[in-house]
Amino acid sequence: PADQFEAFAALVAEGRPIEDIAADFSVTPLVVQRRLKLANVSPRLMADYRADAVTLDQLMALSITDDHSAQEAAYYESPTWQRTPSNLRERLTEQEIGASHPLARFVGLDTYERAGGGIRRDLFAEGDAGVYVGNIALLDTLVREKLESHAAAVRAEGWAWVDASPAVTYADMHAFQRAPRETRTPNKREALRIEKLQEKMRAIGEAVDAAMDAEDEDKADALQEEGERLGQQLQALEDGLLDYAPNVRAAAGAIVTIDRNGEIVIHRGLMREAEAKALRTLEKLRQGFSGAEIEGDDGGEDADEAPK
């Protein structure tokens, strides 16, 4: 194989197009490109490959960079047990992140490249698994700019504060209390949709009972599945009626972040302890509590209960 690598490289050096070489040898252009990558591996590594001291899989992993010094350092400075192809590839890309990383997916490779960012492609990997983003600083800037654009829209909703962060842990979220939501009155279109769904669900319920009486289990199962689907639609509509009151928005906040799939996630109605206590105090005032009772609120058993 090493002879073929070098033969392809010699043909390219003579000016032969990759497509012509592929046609002459009855292979695809990608195969030629891969052979050229392998031909560009360090001469020392190629000599060891010819001597069966380096495997083809190791050579393929090392070819992810054209830097011979980096290739040799990754291989010869690693203990034998750390010379697996995956370990070698990770060492050569440790200052980069893969295209499947949440931050890269959030920004998008096209946006990143249009902004001047460089990428590295591993010809021996499939899809995004072989694409690496090299300019981490640029990617971070693009992530924060896109997050901030979403945060600006959330701020317009009237929250007391809005934070934008690429990553939010469970511990971060555990520090907040959830603000209460109220059910608003549906508009005419929503009310009509809810009524129609409820009517359909009642009709399906009657049809299920009739199918069961007729011992038609297949029809009953199909109707029950349809009923579950309608129930999910009704639940989604009812959830959409839950909203935060203006006074709650004025005390609570939101966090704009990214999930593991690179999708935007917005956590609304978050309150710190001081904000939650202030909201409870306002709620007591609204309900007609005396000033003495408010001053005596020491955050006892009811301190963490949200107003109903």
C-alpha positions as CSV (number, residue, x, y, z in Angstrom):
1,P,0.0,0.0,0.0
2,A,2.8,2.5,0.8
3,D,4.0,2.1,-2.8
4,Q,0.5,3.1,-4.1
5,F,0.4,6.1,-1.8
6,E,3.7,7.4,-3.2
7,A,2.7,6.5,-6.8
8,F,-0.5,8.6,-6.5
9,A,1.5,11.5,-5.0
10,A,4.0,11.3,-7.9
11,L,1.2,11.5,-10.4
12,V,-0.3,14.5,-8.8
13,A,3.2,16.1,-8.7
14,E,3.3,15.6,-12.4
15,G,0.1,17.6,-12.8
16,R,-2.4,14.8,-13.3
17,P,-5.9,15.7,-12.0
18,I,-7.2,13.6,-9.2
19,E,-10.3,12.7,-11.2
20,D,-8.1,11.3,-14.0
21,I,-6.0,9.3,-11.6
22,A,-9.2,7.8,-10.1
23,A,-10.5,6.8,-13.5
24,D,-7.1,5.2,-14.4
25,F,-7.1,3.1,-11.3
26,S,-10.9,2.5,-11.2
27,V,-11.4,4.1,-7.8
28,T,-13.3,7.1,-6.6
29,P,-11.7,10.6,-6.2
30,L,-12.1,10.2,-2.4
31,V,-9.9,7.1,-2.5
32,V,-7.2,9.1,-4.3
33,Q,-7.5,11.9,-1.8
34,R,-7.1,9.5,1.0
35,R,-4.1,7.9,-0.5
36,L,-2.5,11.3,-1.0
37,K,-3.2,12.1,2.7
38,L,-1.4,8.9,3.7
39,A,1.5,9.8,1.3
40,N,2.0,13.0,3.2
41,V,2.7,11.3,6.5
42,S,6.1,11.8,8.1
43,P,8.9,9.8,6.3
44,R,9.9,8.3,9.7
45,L,6.3,7.0,10.3
46,M,6.1,5.8,6.7
47,A,9.3,3.8,7.2
48,D,7.9,2.2,10.3
49,Y,4.7,1.5,8.5
50,R,6.7,-0.4,5.8
51,A,8.4,-2.3,8.6
52,D,5.0,-3.2,10.2
53,A,5.8,-1.1,13.3
54,V,2.9,1.3,12.6
55,T,-0.5,0.0,11.5
56,L,-2.6,1.5,8.7
57,D,-5.3,2.6,11.1
58,Q,-2.7,4.5,13.1
59,L,-1.4,6.1,9.9
60,M,-4.9,7.2,9.0
61,A,-5.4,8.8,12.4
62,L,-2.1,10.6,12.2
63,S,-2.8,11.9,8.7
64,I,-5.4,14.3,10.1
65,T,-2.6,16.9,10.2
66,D,0.1,17.6,7.7
67,D,2.5,18.7,10.4
68,H,5.2,16.0,10.5
69,S,6.5,17.1,13.8
70,A,3.0,16.9,15.4
71,Q,2.5,13.5,13.8
72,E,5.8,12.2,15.2
73,A,5.2,13.7,18.6
74,A,1.7,12.2,18.9
75,Y,3.0,8.8,18.1
76,Y,6.5,8.5,19.5
77,E,5.9,10.5,22.7
78,S,2.9,8.5,23.6
79,P,3.3,5.2,25.6
80,T,2.4,2.1,23.5
81,W,-1.0,1.7,25.2
82,Q,-2.0,5.2,24.2
83,R,-1.2,4.7,20.5
84,T,-4.7,3.6,19.5
85,P,-6.1,5.5,16.4
86,S,-8.7,7.2,18.6
87,N,-6.1,8.4,21.1
88,L,-3.8,9.6,18.4
89,R,-6.6,11.5,16.7
90,E,-7.7,13.1,20.0
91,R,-4.2,14.2,20.8
92,L,-3.8,15.9,17.4
93,T,-7.2,17.7,17.7
94,E,-7.1,18.5,21.4
95,Q,-7.2,22.2,20.7
96,E,-10.2,21.9,18.4
97,I,-13.8,20.8,18.8
98,G,-15.8,18.5,16.6
99,A,-18.7,19.7,14.4
100,S,-21.1,17.6,16.4
101,H,-20.3,19.6,19.6
102,P,-23.4,21.6,20.8
103,L,-21.6,24.9,20.3
104,A,-20.7,24.1,16.7
105,R,-24.2,22.9,16.0
106,F,-25.7,25.9,17.6
107,V,-23.8,28.3,15.4
108,G,-23.6,26.2,12.3
109,L,-20.6,25.4,10.2
110,D,-21.7,27.6,7.3
111,T,-22.0,30.6,9.6
112,Y,-18.6,29.8,11.2
113,E,-16.9,29.6,7.9
114,R,-18.5,32.7,6.5
115,A,-17.1,34.5,9.6
116,G,-13.6,33.4,8.5
117,G,-13.2,30.3,10.7
118,G,-11.1,27.4,9.5
119,I,-12.1,23.8,9.7
120,R,-10.1,20.5,9.5
121,R,-11.6,17.5,7.7
122,D,-10.6,14.0,8.5
123,L,-10.9,12.2,5.1
124,F,-11.1,8.8,6.9
125,A,-14.2,9.7,8.9
126,E,-17.8,9.8,7.9
127,G,-20.0,13.0,8.1
128,D,-19.5,15.5,10.9
129,A,-17.5,13.0,12.9
130,G,-14.5,14.0,10.8
131,V,-14.9,17.8,10.9
132,Y,-13.2,19.9,13.5
133,V,-13.5,23.6,14.3
134,G,-10.1,25.2,14.9
135,N,-10.8,28.8,15.8
136,I,-12.4,28.3,19.3
137,A,-12.2,32.0,20.1
138,L,-14.2,32.9,17.0
139,L,-16.7,30.2,17.7
140,D,-17.2,31.4,21.2
141,T,-17.8,35.0,19.9
142,L,-20.4,33.7,17.4
143,V,-22.1,31.6,20.1
144,R,-22.4,34.6,22.5
145,E,-23.7,36.9,19.7
146,K,-26.4,34.5,18.7
147,L,-27.3,33.8,22.4
148,E,-27.5,37.6,23.0
149,S,-29.9,38.0,20.1
150,H,-32.3,35.5,21.7
151,A,-31.8,37.1,25.1
152,A,-32.8,40.5,23.7
153,A,-36.1,39.0,22.5
154,V,-36.7,37.5,26.0
155,R,-35.9,40.8,27.7
156,A,-38.7,42.4,25.7
157,E,-41.1,40.1,27.6
158,G,-40.6,42.3,30.7
159,W,-38.4,40.1,32.9
160,A,-36.4,41.7,35.7
161,W,-33.3,40.1,34.4
162,V,-32.1,37.8,31.6
163,D,-28.8,36.0,31.5
164,A,-27.3,34.4,28.4
165,S,-24.9,31.5,29.1
166,P,-23.7,28.7,26.7
167,A,-23.9,26.1,29.5
168,V,-26.1,25.8,32.5
169,T,-25.7,22.9,35.0
170,Y,-28.2,21.3,37.2
171,A,-26.5,22.9,40.2
172,D,-26.9,26.3,38.6
173,M,-30.7,25.7,38.1
174,H,-31.1,24.3,41.6
175,A,-30.2,27.7,43.0
176,F,-33.4,29.2,41.7
177,Q,-37.1,28.9,42.7
178,R,-39.8,28.7,40.1
179,A,-42.2,31.6,39.9
180,P,-46.0,30.8,39.9
181,R,-48.0,30.9,36.7
182,E,-51.6,31.8,36.2
183,T,-54.1,30.5,33.7
184,R,-55.3,33.2,31.3
185,T,-58.6,33.3,29.6
186,P,-58.4,31.7,26.1
187,N,-59.1,33.9,23.1
188,K,-62.0,33.0,20.8
189,R,-59.9,30.9,18.5
190,E,-58.3,29.0,21.4
191,A,-61.6,28.4,23.1
192,L,-63.2,27.1,19.9
193,R,-60.2,24.7,19.3
194,I,-60.4,23.5,22.9
195,E,-64.2,22.9,22.6
196,K,-63.8,20.9,19.4
197,L,-61.0,18.7,20.8
198,Q,-63.1,18.0,23.9
199,E,-66.1,17.1,21.7
200,K,-63.9,14.8,19.6
201,M,-62.5,13.1,22.7
202,R,-66.0,12.5,24.1
203,A,-67.1,11.0,20.7
204,I,-64.0,8.8,20.7
205,G,-64.7,7.7,24.2
206,E,-68.2,6.6,23.3
207,A,-66.8,4.8,20.2
208,V,-64.3,3.0,22.3
209,D,-67.0,1.7,24.6
210,A,-69.1,0.6,21.6
211,A,-66.1,-1.2,20.1
212,M,-65.4,-3.0,23.4
213,D,-69.0,-4.0,23.7
214,A,-68.7,-5.5,20.2
215,E,-65.4,-7.2,21.2
216,D,-63.6,-5.4,18.4
217,E,-60.2,-5.0,20.1
218,D,-58.4,-3.7,17.1
219,K,-60.9,-0.9,16.5
220,A,-60.8,-0.1,20.2
221,D,-57.0,0.1,20.2
222,A,-57.0,2.4,17.2
223,L,-59.6,4.7,18.7
224,Q,-57.6,4.8,22.0
225,E,-54.5,5.8,20.1
226,E,-56.4,8.6,18.4
227,G,-57.8,9.7,21.7
228,E,-54.3,9.9,23.2
229,R,-53.2,12.0,20.2
230,L,-56.1,14.4,20.7
231,G,-55.4,14.5,24.4
232,Q,-51.8,15.6,23.8
233,Q,-53.1,18.4,21.6
234,L,-55.5,19.5,24.2
235,Q,-52.8,19.4,26.9
236,A,-50.5,21.5,24.7
237,L,-53.3,24.1,24.3
238,E,-54.0,24.2,28.0
239,D,-50.3,24.6,28.8
240,G,-50.2,27.5,26.4
241,L,-52.7,29.3,28.6
242,L,-50.4,29.3,31.5
243,D,-48.6,32.6,31.8
244,Y,-46.7,34.8,34.3
245,A,-48.4,37.8,35.7
246,P,-46.8,41.2,35.1
247,N,-45.8,41.6,38.8
248,V,-44.2,38.1,38.6
249,R,-42.2,39.1,35.5
250,A,-41.0,42.3,37.3
251,A,-39.5,40.1,40.1
252,A,-38.3,37.0,38.2
253,G,-35.9,36.4,35.4
254,A,-34.8,34.0,32.7
255,I,-31.8,32.2,31.4
256,V,-31.1,31.6,27.8
257,T,-28.8,28.7,27.1
258,I,-28.0,25.8,24.8
259,D,-28.9,22.1,25.2
260,R,-26.7,19.1,24.3
261,N,-28.2,19.0,20.8
262,G,-27.2,22.6,20.1
263,E,-30.8,23.9,20.4
264,I,-31.7,27.1,22.2
265,V,-33.4,26.6,25.6
266,I,-35.1,29.3,27.6
267,H,-35.7,28.9,31.4
268,R,-38.3,31.5,32.3
269,G,-39.8,32.4,35.7
270,L,-36.6,31.9,37.8
271,M,-36.3,33.6,41.1
272,R,-33.5,33.9,43.6
273,E,-34.4,33.7,47.3
274,A,-34.5,37.5,47.8
275,E,-36.7,37.9,44.7
276,A,-39.0,35.1,45.9
277,K,-39.4,36.7,49.3
278,A,-40.1,40.1,47.8
279,L,-42.8,38.5,45.6
280,R,-44.4,36.8,48.6
281,T,-44.4,40.1,50.4
282,L,-46.2,41.8,47.5
283,E,-48.7,39.0,47.4
284,K,-49.5,39.4,51.0
285,L,-50.0,43.1,50.5
286,R,-52.3,42.4,47.6
287,Q,-54.3,40.0,49.8
288,G,-54.7,42.6,52.6
289,F,-52.1,41.5,55.2
290,S,-51.2,44.1,57.8
291,G,-47.8,45.8,57.9
292,A,-47.0,44.2,61.2
293,E,-47.5,40.7,59.8
294,I,-45.3,41.5,56.8
295,E,-42.4,42.8,59.0
296,G,-42.7,39.6,61.1
297,D,-42.2,37.3,58.0
298,D,-39.1,35.5,58.9
299,G,-39.2,33.0,56.1
300,G,-40.5,30.1,58.2
301,E,-42.4,27.1,57.1
302,D,-44.2,29.0,54.3
303,A,-41.1,30.7,53.0
304,D,-40.6,28.5,50.0
305,E,-44.3,28.2,49.0
306,A,-45.2,30.1,45.9
307,P,-48.4,32.1,45.9
308,K,-51.3,30.2,44.5
